[in-house]
């Protein structure tokens, strides 16, 4: 008996897990399974109410209605509500025959009818055709998949990339995003930091679309071609605020040589470890989506061991009380103080110092700490020397 139970348990767990997956994907089979479970629950409540109405009054049927609102599409929810309305009528009628109609029972019937109408009306307004939690889960899954394109792959020894983003108002969807690509031979790293114009839901949905477009093209087109394709995409959308600023960096990891293209974005900063100063990069250009043939200028340079590049969005340096130019100078000063002690968690530390505003904020730092020297054979390992990069 024990052996049979052990064999049955994984099978039952697998069946339940499969039903949950089918429900999360919004399939008809999953909806039928959930509807069946809620009807069984409603039937149990009805039987208990017939036995002891004072313990399980008609208002108890609100529980399966609320569960149905979270789990069912409109048509299955309609079937559940009709079943519950019938069950409510049966229990109230049964209790009325026993002890007569009271004001409390009349009010209960009215409240249950109003709940049913409100629930069905709200469900009919779901444009995705899915209940609220499923629709939200689908949107979040889409966001996670697109944002996965912005995760910088593990870099070869001697390089480190760190980023931090903080959406305005604590929302999970932001107009700032990052896409990145590391070549198959791990010699070339390409990254694009984008700030889509606008705020709130509109900026969030537009950034999702644009992130998907750029994520599918990065690595397949040369830098200028990537920006040209991104510009064409935004021009075709005809959005009310259909433009975005972006900065692109392509770096040859073995040599440290890099190129930067800027499309209306705040200028990149280069950390010169020799002078301990953040230098302003000269790349400038037209924001994406404004005109059919924007003008881009490319700058080139080389990162030596201990140097770094920093990219950020305007929410970091611009606010109602601080203009753009003053914000860049503030960032250069504060970031120099922070990275002098090391680049570890530097983007997060910088964002913590930014005055809270109504714009999304993002910081990306690509640093070249170099390869630690190995001690000579037969000698003790020396204590690490202070470094402008990772401690």
Secondary structure as GFF3:
##gff-version 3
##sequence-region A 1 391
A	DSSP	alpha_helix	2	24	.	.	.	ID=ss1
A	DSSP	alpha_helix	28	51	.	.	.	ID=ss2
A	DSSP	three_ten_helix	58	61	.	.	.	ID=ss3
A	DSSP	alpha_helix	62	71	.	.	.	ID=ss4
A	DSSP	alpha_helix	74	99	.	.	.	ID=ss5
A	DSSP	alpha_helix	103	124	.	.	.	ID=ss6
A	DSSP	alpha_helix	132	147	.	.	.	ID=ss7
A	DSSP	three_ten_helix	148	150	.	.	.	ID=ss8
A	DSSP	beta_strand	160	166	.	.	.	ID=ss9
A	DSSP	three_ten_helix	168	170	.	.	.	ID=ss10
A	DSSP	beta_strand	176	182	.	.	.	ID=ss11
A	DSSP	beta_strand	188	196	.	.	.	ID=ss12
A	DSSP	alpha_helix	200	217	.	.	.	ID=ss13
A	DSSP	alpha_helix	223	237	.	.	.	ID=ss14
A	DSSP	beta_strand	244	252	.	.	.	ID=ss15
A	DSSP	beta_strand	257	263	.	.	.	ID=ss16
A	DSSP	beta_strand	269	272	.	.	.	ID=ss17
A	DSSP	beta_strand	277	280	.	.	.	ID=ss18
A	DSSP	beta_strand	298	302	.	.	.	ID=ss19
A	DSSP	beta_strand	308	312	.	.	.	ID=ss20
A	DSSP	alpha_helix	314	317	.	.	.	ID=ss21
A	DSSP	alpha_helix	324	340	.	.	.	ID=ss22
A	DSSP	alpha_helix	346	353	.	.	.	ID=ss23
A	DSSP	beta_strand	361	367	.	.	.	ID=ss24
###
